[in-house]
Amino acid sequence: MNATGKAIVLGLIFAFLHACNSGEPPSSKHSDLQLEKAKYLIVKYRVKDEDKRMEIRDPQTVSELLSLIKVERIETDRYYTWSPFGKVAFMKDDDAEIMTLGFYRPTILHRYLWGQIYLKDDSFHERLSSIVSNRDGRKTVIWAPND
């Protein structure tokens, strides 16, 4: 392939990735994430090659979990196209999704084709894992597959 062909292919790839983005301008401010508006959470995780799902609708539990999200920094210039095992969807009362974030690590939340949110500690992940573990009757972590 000649240089013109390569430039066209690279341009098409860039255009595709740009079009796949959520359409929202990336923000590096925690307040712009609007996660605090969530009325319930949908947690998705994996146990023994089986996808699991749990909704957390208790207002006190949701409020507690949201208070545990302490953002250290946000990097919107670093994103990947892979899909993490564990995800959390932040939902409004009308079932509209605010944002879905996957766990790259217990302290790193990832949004597909958008960026990463670095948390100050792992308390959000630990509490989510505890809630799921209590329901499932077994030790479960959200960010990794469970055997």
Secondary structure, 3 states (H helix, E strand, C coil): CCHHHHHHHHHHHHHHHHHHCCCCCCCCCHHHHCHHHCCEEEEEEEECCEEEEEEECCHHHHHHHHHCCCEEEEECCCCCCCCCCCEEEEECCCCCEEEEEEEEECCEEEECCCEEEEECCCHHHHHHHHHHHHHHCCCCCCCCCEC
